[in-house]
């Protein structure tokens, strides 16, 4: 289960429902963990006082180009030694982090983009590297990740994403995977 507080100029009921539906549609595709069906759920609200352990998703106008890209970043909620913070901060570890996510509304692949960012909220990392080619920023998928949501724009979630999530979730023991 993921808990989200939506914020920002575009955080209205219609837009938030679209984001949640896009996230769940991409990730709830009959995948399994240890042979059991996996179903992700999202509890969400708009605005209000910030709640610990709720991911903060900011929905803002604009974007859609390489200079304004949507992103997710983790924040430690309790003290962690500084040498661990440097090693762990961008590794999307869940149990001790609250994530902040920025979603730009003008992304041409909006529904895919929010599903990709949800992968980060689940604790998964990017499977691509940005390169400058002829003055343009181009995302190059890591070898073997060309057809995957975390590696290339427009690609679907695959069972290996769920396997990665399940492996991490077993270590965390703080996450619930809803089984049907």
JORA-V206460 format. One line per field, one symbol per residue. psi: psi as a letter, one per 20 degrees, with the letter a starting at -180 (. if undefined). burial: I if it has 24 or more other ideal C-beta (glycine too) atoms within 12 Angstrom, else O. A space follows every 50 residues. Layout:
psi->???
burial->???
//
This chain:
psi->ppppoqrrhjmrgggghggghgghghimkkrqokiqqpoqqpprrpbrpp pqjppoopoqrabirhinqqrqqqppirppqhhhghhigkjkpghkqpqp ppopijphlgggghhghhhhhijqrqlrppqooljqpppoqqpijhkqhi hppiqrqrhhgggggggghhhgjiqpopp.
burial->OIIIIIIIOIIOOOIIOIIIOIIIOIIIOOIOIOOOOIOIOIOIOIOOOO OOOIIIIIIIOOIOOOOOIIIIOIIIOOOOOOOOOOOOOOOIIIOIIIII IIIIIOIOOIIIIIIIIIIIIIIIIIIIOOOOOOOOOOIOOOOOIOOIII IIIOIIIIOOIIOIIIOIIOOOOOIOIOOO
//
